[in-house]
Amino acid sequence: MVRAGLAGKAIGRGPVLGATAIPAASVVAASLLSALPIVSASGWWPNFGLLMLLGWRMLRADAWPAWWAAPLGLVNDLVSGAPIGLSVALWTALMLVMDVVDRRTQWRDYWIEWAVAALLIAAAAWAEAHVAGLAGAPARASLVVPAAIIEILAFPLAAFIAMRLDRWRLGR
């Protein structure tokens, strides 16, 4: 019975080289997707960097400390063209909220994680629209709500990608 449990696993196989940098590199790579030459008048393009950040944070709370959200947010601001500091502050606040959620909950299943991510994504969309409104851009609900819905529906894909990357990086 013990040998059957070892079947299919390589003995001595461990994490890949640079396994600690893979979560941050995947968030940066997801942020770089906003540089693709896709033109949209309505702003429906999801913030893939935020989705990957939430996907990794929901999967592994120990992937990086909460302060890593600031440099990752800075990269997202520089690539996406958002006001410098918006993603820095927003992502740091979301990571702190996730720390509080982790301390308050004993367990979470798939649906609870998706609901928490949906609330955080909606809060981030509202904050980004509010900052855009302060800067003089039209921040109507008809532009913000569809983009937030697309982002919420894209979260399971980001969580799946984070899960597959985590399995690969840990050698499982």
C-alpha positions in Angstrom: 0.0 0.0 0.0 2.8 2.4 0.8 4.5 1.7 -2.6 1.2 2.5 -4.3 1.3 5.9 -2.8 4.7 6.6 -4.2 3.8 5.5 -7.7 4.1 8.2 -10.3 6.2 10.5 -8.1 9.8 11.2 -8.6 11.8 10.8 -5.5 14.0 13.7 -4.6 12.1 16.1 -6.9 11.7 19.4 -5.1 10.9 23.0 -6.0 12.1 24.5 -9.2 15.0 27.0 -9.2 13.7 30.4 -8.2 10.4 29.1 -6.9 10.0 32.0 -4.6 10.1 34.5 -7.5 7.5 32.8 -9.6 4.4 34.3 -7.9 5.7 37.8 -8.3 6.9 37.2 -11.8 3.4 35.9 -12.8 1.8 39.0 -11.4 4.2 41.2 -13.4 3.6 39.1 -16.5 -0.2 39.4 -16.0 0.2 43.2 -15.6 2.1 43.3 -18.9 -1.0 42.0 -20.6 -2.4 45.5 -20.4 0.3 46.6 -22.8 -1.2 44.5 -25.6 -2.4 46.7 -28.5 -6.1 46.2 -27.9 -8.2 49.4 -28.2 -11.4 49.7 -26.3 -13.6 52.8 -25.9 -15.5 51.4 -23.0 -12.6 50.1 -20.8 -13.8 46.4 -20.5 -10.2 45.1 -20.3 -9.8 43.4 -16.9 -6.8 44.2 -14.6 -5.0 40.9 -15.0 -2.3 41.9 -12.6 -4.9 42.4 -9.8 -6.6 39.1 -10.7 -3.3 37.2 -10.5 -2.4 39.0 -7.2 -5.8 37.9 -5.7 -5.4 34.4 -7.2 -2.0 33.9 -5.6 -3.2 35.5 -2.3 -6.2 33.3 -2.1 -4.2 30.2 -2.9 -1.2 30.8 -0.7 -1.1 33.4 2.0 2.6 32.8 2.4 3.6 33.4 -1.2 4.9 36.8 -0.2 4.4 39.3 2.6 1.8 42.1 2.3 4.3 44.8 1.6 5.2 43.1 -1.8 1.9 44.5 -3.1 3.5 48.0 -3.2 6.3 47.2 -5.7 3.9 45.0 -7.8 1.4 47.7 -7.8 4.0 50.2 -9.0 4.9 47.9 -11.9 1.2 47.7 -12.7 0.9 51.5 -12.6 3.9 52.0 -14.8 2.7 49.5 -17.4 -1.1 50.2 -17.4 -0.8 54.0 -17.5 -2.8 54.5 -14.3 -1.9 57.3 -12.0 1.3 56.4 -10.2 0.4 55.2 -6.7 -3.1 54.1 -7.4 -2.3 50.3 -7.6 0.3 50.7 -5.0 -2.2 51.9 -2.4 -5.1 49.8 -3.7 -3.2 46.5 -3.8 -1.7 47.1 -0.4 -5.1 47.8 1.0 -6.5 44.7 -0.6 -3.6 42.5 0.8 -4.3 43.9 4.3 -8.0 43.2 3.9 -7.1 39.6 2.9 -5.0 39.3 6.0 -8.0 40.3 8.1 -10.2 37.9 6.2 -7.7 35.1 6.8 -7.6 35.8 10.5 -11.4 35.9 10.8 -12.2 32.7 8.8 -11.5 29.2 9.8 -12.0 27.7 6.4 -13.0 28.9 2.9 -14.3 26.9 0.0 -14.4 27.8 -3.7 -17.6 29.9 -3.5 -16.5 31.9 -0.5 -13.2 32.7 -2.1 -15.0 33.8 -5.3 -17.4 35.9 -3.3 -14.5 37.5 -1.3 -12.6 38.1 -4.6 -15.8 39.6 -6.1 -16.1 42.1 -3.3 -12.5 43.0 -3.5 -12.6 43.4 -7.3 -15.8 45.5 -7.0 -14.2 47.7 -4.4 -11.1 48.1 -6.5 -13.2 49.0 -9.6 -15.1 51.6 -7.5 -11.9 53.1 -6.2 -10.3 53.3 -9.7 -13.5 54.9 -11.1 -13.5 57.4 -8.2 -9.9 58.4 -8.8 -10.6 58.7 -12.5 -13.6 60.9 -11.7 -11.4 63.1 -9.6 -9.0 63.4 -12.5 -11.8 64.6 -14.8 -12.6 61.3 -16.6 -16.2 60.2 -17.1 -16.7 57.6 -14.5 -20.2 56.4 -15.2 -21.6 53.2 -13.7 -22.4 52.0 -17.3 -18.7 51.9 -17.9 -17.5 50.6 -14.5 -20.1 47.8 -13.8 -19.5 45.7 -17.0 -15.8 45.9 -16.6 -16.1 44.8 -12.9 -18.4 41.9 -13.9 -15.9 40.7 -16.6 -13.2 40.9 -14.0 -15.2 38.9 -11.5 -16.0 36.3 -14.1 -12.3 36.1 -15.1 -11.1 35.5 -11.5 -11.5 31.7 -11.6 -9.2 31.5 -14.6 -6.6 33.6 -12.8 -7.0 31.3 -9.7 -6.6 28.2 -11.9 -3.4 29.6 -13.5 -2.0 30.5 -10.1 -2.8 26.9 -8.9 -1.1 25.3 -11.9 1.9 27.5 -11.5 2.1 26.7 -7.9 2.0 22.9 -8.6 4.8 23.4 -11.2 7.0 25.5 -9.0 6.8 23.2 -6.0 7.4 20.1 -8.2 4.2 18.3 -7.6 
